[in-house]
Amino acid sequence: MATLLITGFEPFGGFAVNPSQEIVKHLSRNGRPAGAVTAILPVDAARFPGMITDLLLDLQPDLCLRVSVIFLRVGERGRNRGGTDGSKRSER
């Protein structure tokens, strides 16, 4: 049977809850897929490498699914006037 590693992350940046952690906890409590293992990873740069390495070496999963969130800052906007190839687009 294939092994699936599903990971979420602990809260960070002053937030009390990380939605990725809650999703992984929900899967763990309410019937994760057969062969799936769940883990909550630290966001601490000193602890993360060791924990993920241990999980990968111990489980040797066939597939890893990382659940994460991205926070966007509302009100910021880019003013990139360049083309995707690095050329300058004309102003309209």
N, C-alpha and C positions, 0 to 999 in steps of 0.2 A: 504494500500500500504506500502511496506517495505521502510525503510529509509536507504540510503547509505551515509555515511560520507566519502568524499574523501579529504585528506589533503596533502599539500606539505609544504615545509619549506622555510623561507626567506633566503637570501644570508648569508654566514658566511665565516670566515677565510680569509677575504680580497677579496673574489670574489664579483664582481658586480652583478652577476646573479646566481641563483640556478636553475638548470634545472627542479627540481621537482616543483618549483614555477611556471615556465613557462608552464609546462604540465597541472597543475591544472587550471591556468588562461585560457589556451586554451580551456579546457573542459567547464569551466564556460561560456565563450563567445560563444562557437560554439556547443552548444547542449549537455549538460550533460544528462546522463540517467534519466528517469523518477524516481522521488523520491530521487534523489541525491542532496546533499548539499556539497559545496566546501568551504574550508578554508585554509588559509596560516598560518602556525604556526610559532611562534618565535623559534629561537635556543637558546635564553637566558634562562639559567637554572632557573632564578628567575621568569620569565614570563610564561614559558611553562606549568608548572603544573596547574596553575589557568585557563589558556585559554583552555587547553584540557579538564579539569574537567567541566568547564562551558559548552563547546560544548556537551560533553557526557550527562550531566544532562539535558540540554535544549532540545536536539534533541532525545535522547534515540535511537540512530540508531540501526538497526538490523545488520548492517555490516559496518565495517570501512576498508577503503583502504588507506594505507599510502604510498605515492610516495616519495621516497628518493634516494639519490645518495651516492655512496661510492667512495672516491678518493683513488687510489692505488699509492704507491710510486714506480716509475720505478727504477730498479737498485738494489733493495733490494731483497734478497732471503734467504729463511730459510735453515738451515743446520741440520734439525731434523733427527737424525739417529735412533730414537726410533720407535717401532711398535705402532699401534693404541691401543694395550692393555697395553702399558707401558713397554713392553719388549724391549730389545735391538736387533735390526736387525744386521745380520752379514754384514761386509764390503765386497764388491765385488771387 
